Structure formats: structure tokens, C-alpha cells
Amino acid sequence: MAQYRLAQRYLLDEGYELEEVELPDLPEISYIWNNILLTELRLMQEEAMRSEGSEDFLSVLDAHLQIAEPLDHHGYATALGNRTYHLRRWMELLETYPVILTPMLLHGTFGPTEDAHGPSTVKEMFYENMYFVGPINYLGLPSVAVPVGTTKGHPIGVQLISSRYREDLALDAAEAIERSAGLILKELWDRMG
């Protein structure tokens, strides 16, 4: 969370006003998004994934499928319909707060194959650690991820969310953070070289 606080400071230094707010419906949105995503995967991609995936990949796929609740036609239609309700609540929030800053990850970046250890690991890494990412995809809101620094050689970033058709606001805030944080990509690239 230190990087998140650093991003806040960078935005304050750039003239942004910050206020802590409660984000609407995140646990419910996260649950619905996961179920929609994995229902679609089961129907449209699972067969191809199974035929091409490595052992580790299939382990992670199975873990995701165990966590999600498969939706029938009624459940799927209801989940999509609920998106309008949740999106309306977020659009109302974004009228007052045009850009929302969240962490990208709550517990830091994970390394290769760390997610190949069963459903509990997948749940922790994807659904708890990436708590703020999936719901924004479900809502169809524009967001941008911007690195703020590194921890143990891995980039750590924040997510900036804006209202529909206002990508410019999220991108402007990301640019403001990047001006202060510098180009983390160059630092990572230099380490590899």
C-alpha cells in the first residue's frame, strides 16, 4: 500500500484534490463478474484451452472453474441485467468524483507459476489481490494502470478509473503520476539488460 500512498502524494503535488470514498457494490460486482467471465469461458473457450494448455495452465484453469458459479440462461441474463444497476451507481459516483484511484494489487505482484497451486491460491491471487480490477471490466468503465515504483524487482501500480467516454481524465491523472514516478519500464528494462 506504500505505492498507493505515493500515488496519492504525486496527484496532490500535481494539484488534484483527493477524498476517500466508499466504492459501491464491489463484493457483489466481483462475484457477478467472475461468474459471467467463467460461464463465457466454459461455453466458448474451454475446449480450445484444454487442447492447447500446458499442465500448469490447465491447473490454473481448473482452479478458476472451481471457484466460479456456472450460470444458466436465466442466471446469465440476470447477471448482465444487474450490470445496469451497478453501472448507474458508479456513474453517479463519477459525477462527483471524476477520477477514482485504487490499488492495482492489494498484496503485490506474483511471479511465474505462483498461481498453479490450486483454487485457494487462485482465489487469493486473482479475486482478493486484484479486487479492484475485475469489477471495472464488468462495468465497462475506462481505466488505466500506471506503475508507481517497484518492490522486490516487480512493478507496483495503481488503477485510475473514469466515467464512460472520459478516458481522457484517467489518462491525464496517469500522466501526472508518471511525471513524478518516472518511467518504471526503463528501470525494469535496465535490470534485465
Number of C-alpha atoms within 10 A of each C-alpha: 15 10 18 22 13 17 29 19 16 20 22 14 13 14 10 14 10 14 8 7 9 7 12 13 13 16 13 11 23 21 17 24 22 21 22 21 14 22 20 15 15 14 9 11 12 18 12 9 15 14 9 10 14 11 11 14 16 17 18 21 22 17 20 21 19 15 17 18 16 17 17 10 8 9 15 17 12 13 18 16 11 14 18 12 11 18 21 12 14 20 17 12 18 16 11 8 18 15 24 21 25 20 24 24 22 17 14 19 18 12 8 6 10 13 22 18 13 16 19 13 16 22 18 14 20 15 19 15 19 20 20 23 20 20 23 21 14 19 21 13 18 19 25 16 19 24 23 24 24 16 10 8 11 15 18 25 23 27 24 23 27 26 24 14 9 15 17 13 19 23 20 13 25 24 15 19 24 19 13 16 16 14 14 19 12 10 14 15 9 9 9 7 5
